[in-house]
Amino acid sequence: MRPTSPNVTIALFAAALACAQAQAQTPGPGAAEYARAEKVLDYNLKGKVRNARVEPNWLGDGRFWYRRDGAAGAEYVLVDPAKRSREPLFDPARLRPALAAVAPDAAPAPRSVRADNGVLHADFAAGAAALSCDLSAYRCEKAAVAVADPLWLPSPDGRRALLVREHNLWLRDLRSGAERRLTRDGVAHYGYGVLPDFALHAVPNQQGKWKSPPMTVNWSPDGKRVFGTRYDERRVEPYPMVAMAPEDGWKPKVYEIRLGLMGEAETARDEWYSIDVDAGKVRRIAIPAGWNHAIESDLLGWSPDASRAYVPIARYDRPARMRLIEVDLSNGQLRTLLEERSDTRIQLNDFLYSRPAVAVLRERNQIVWFSERDGWGHLYLYDLHDGRLVRRLTSGAWLVRDVIGVDEKRGELYFTAGGREPGDPYQRRLYRVALDGGEPTLLTPEAADHAIEAGASAILGSAAQNLLSPDGAYVVDSYSTLDTAPRTVLRSTRDGAVVLELERADDSAVRAAGWVPPQRLKFTAADGRSEIYATAYFPPEYSRETARPKQYPVIDAYYGGPQINNAPVGFVDATATTNPISRSALARLGFVVITIDARGTPGRSQAFHDVSFGDFADPQIDDHVAAIEQLAQRFPGIDTGRVGVYGHSFGGYTSTRAILYRPDFYKVAVSSAGAHNYQGMYGGGVNGLERLLAGPPDYGNGRRIKPTPGAVPDNYRALDNAALADKLQGKLMLVLGDLDENALPAVTLQLSSALIRANKDFDLLYLPNQNHELFRNDAYYTRRMWDYFVEHLGGSKPPTGYKLAPPPAKPSGQVF
């Protein structure tokens, strides 16, 4: 054999190298594929499922009206349950000239509707004025009461309103326009009706972008008293938020917010206050030393004469405790009625962001109380005279989700729950149970997710809007599955029978955009016994029947926080998710995307939830790995050699944690707004990590006070992602917004510093003028995230210069 010449050897080597490069950088999605993926981006599909929900406005005579999406715009429907009828509330063609005759600038949508002697009257806004229209005669006239400003908090009778001016509360008579100052000692960082800086809107507030009605303040049902929580942040050390590229100049702009970090001597202090509105008397009420108001609620309810308020307070040293306190507003005296204890978390709803699953029964002088004392979230009935347990209302290996309402006259409670019926434990069902004892009655037999959330009040007959009728006879139920659009019905609360179909949601717009329903899946956790659930989005062309299946990379869309679930079970949530976004879009780009509710997340038993208390994310990550491996066993073409992960907020922490903790499995991570260490997770509030993750900070020998600057509590040390910085092997992109008050930008840079010290390669994307919520849906960040996965996980070159359209703008003048 002749020896190969040097030139031939070089040519062969070049050809082999070109072949290898071609294999490594295979043709991938181009601009056309990005355009198709953009169509199914969550913010482009949000609101596109028409008539997915019905929000009833109940009338005193038992009828209700609601707004629906019509072919030519908004339509209004009147429903009479007794007659089983559904008809237009009014004829727009006849009403328009009647409105224009009195006020040409009148809004076409009614603010309210009432029945006077059987005749319907609707109120409309015309600038600052109000119009009242007789819907039978189609005659309109100016009303005596002006339209309330959205920055006011109206009294229950609608005659007066509270407003905040210069850190104090003012009272306005809505008929005469007269105003009176109620408080006088409010100052910056110690005001009335204002959110504290740790509520995460301090920078927009300083910028003039955050506007809201009075917060953390409540009217009594009779409108004679006001009860609220006030925060003193004057001693809290200012924390700098720096806009490096401000919108109004070249010089970096510093926003100083009051944000106390864990271990600092001063954090925000809270107290209560009550106001006798007519007398103008303000009373300060101290919260017991060592306790704070519970995050779930400032107020649970009122006594029959509205002279006493019922509020929860909590402390999170060991054991964690929560008390129900009765506050006598006439003298400020406090009385403890009951106390819950737990070695881990203690909450009034398994889902932290949901309303407390509690209801004060004013007529019976009792309270329905949520507790996980037996390992499952259930309801208990207590006497408010002496705090005595009357009886247990629910029991079993399933979870109460929300208290929907209580019919005190019939002695019946309505609630949603998951896991009581066979099938998916995350699907919500509606039940009725007698307050005097007995087994719950299932009212929603369909195997679907029944979206029946509690309104502002869970007590029937209140002024708050509710999906239950005032007499408790009917409920409005919208139910769906991942592949079946919502159906909304009026249902009897006696036997669950459907009285009237109200709407069948129109999903044609999301289907036309190319959206494909995901699949609901069940796996076994890493412990070998626990059931965990997931929702997986497959590329449209994916098929299990292919003889030689294409190999698809997998992306784990991760959140993992102990507050909420992230794997959708209902149709609308599946079309437009909030955290993290892009699941359907990434599936359109050729990835299998999966979201997993592993151990440590809510919605199941307390033991399931508590897996994340102390160890936090690590057992959860093992569950994710186990689920994805089982996914590959069940579905051909799943490439477990190419697994990526991404997430925002807690998902920013857990996605980074995943690639550091399991570098053998996760190869690419995009982590935005990550709370990468214990200061990032804490957030500077009255209650922080101690209630969610690992208990109060312990610096050794039982000391709870930070001994030296920079010290890290022993029980939080292992949670810091920087401790695993030397484990990084794959591709990691960290993303931060410079005005993020929730996941502090300094925390991401502190992790970056640790990665640099470990001599690790990583990418950092800095987004100017972005807060925690803005860049969740930021178009530039989203495109960069797509590119990162396409290049480093898909092995393809992303299209050059593709620009995503930004999310639709919010309506002008919208109040947050």
Buried (B, 14 or more C-beta within 10 A) or exposed (E): EEEEEEEEEEEEEEEEEEEEEEEEEEEBBBEEBBBBBBBBBBBBBBBBBBBBBBEBBBBEEBBBBBBBBBEEEEBBBBBBBEEEEBEEBBEBEEBEEBBEEBBEEBBEEBEBBBBEEEEBBBBBBBEEBBBBBBBEEBEBEEBEEBBBBEEBBBBBEBBBBBBBEEBBBBBBEBEEEEEEEBBEEBEEBBBBBBBBBBBBBBBBBBBEEBBBBBBBBBBBBEBBBBBBBBBBBEBBBBBEBEBEEBEEEEEEBEBBBBBBBBBBEEBBBBBBBBBBBEEEEBBEBEBEEEBBBBBBBBBBBBBEEBBBBBBBBBBBEBEBBBBBBBBBBEEBEBEEBBEBEBEBBBBBBBBBEBBBBBBBBBEBEBBBBBBBBEEBBBBBBBBBEEBEEBEBBBEBEBBBBBBBBBBBEBBBBBBBBBBBBEEBBBBBBBBBBBBEEEEBBBBBEBEBBBBBBBBEBBBBBBEEEBBBBBBBBBBBBBBBBBEBBBBBBBBBBEEBEEBBEBBEBBBEBBBEBBBBBBBBBEBBBBEEEBEBBBBBBBBBEBEEEEEEBEEBBBBBBBBBBBBBBBBBBBBBBBBBBBBBBBBBBBBBBBBBBBBBBBBBBBBBBBEBBBBBBBBBBBBBBBBBBBBBBBBBEEBBBBBBEBBBBBBBBBBBBBBBBBBBBBBEBBBBBBBBBBBBBBBBBBBBBBBBBBBBBBBBBBBEEEEEEBEEEEBBBBBBEBBBBBBBBEBBEBBBBBBBBBBBBBBBBBBBBBBBEBBEEBEBEBEBBBBEBBBBBBBBBBBBBBBBBBBBBBBBBBBBBBBEEBEBEEBEEEEEEEEE
